[in-house]
Amino acid sequence: MLFNMRTKSKIGIALILLIVAGGCAGGPVRQVESPMAAVEKPTTINLQAEVVKAAVQLVGLSCPEGQAAPADFDCKQYIPVLYHKATGVRLPSTLDGLVKSGLPVTKENLKPGDIVYFMTESKATVDPGIYIGGGNFIHAPASGGEVAMQRMDQDYWRIRYLGARRVLRGVDQS
């Protein structure tokens, strides 16, 4: 049977379309992910949790009078060291620099990982701590005591409260 030109053209076009369509339907399309996609990016919440976890692990550590505490722990520098080890965030090593770090936060809006400040009994210096939630903070004496968890509503701390700073970015600043 002979095909006329018109029929041959239609068949040719149909075959071309089938070939093209078949080539496109070569199987399921797979999304190619970047190798970095599997790496979990740290979130502020994760960093806050790391700060709190690191601070809680220090509770009970002794700060001997007039000397450095064990190995890599310095009671006078525990907040900058703790933040750096837990989050990679570098904070100033001086108390003055630390007090100016981050953004101010009200007592009502404290979040775990915020740095809280108190006036010492002698009013000679500022005493920092790390807020861990639930009205509690971790405090390391300059020397002669142990790292301890304290309640902010205890009379001693309540009347000496000066303020707080948030150094981890991305946390609601309200």
Secondary structure, 3 states (H helix, E strand, C coil): CCCCHHHHHHHHHHHHHHHHHHHHCCCCCCCCCCHHHHCCCCCHHHHHHHHHHHHHHHCCCEECCCCCCCCCCCCCCHHHHHHHHHHCCCCCCCHHHHHCCCEEECHHHCCCCCEEEEECCCCCCEEEEEEEECCEEEECCCCCEECEEEECCCHHHHCCEEEEEECCCCCCCC
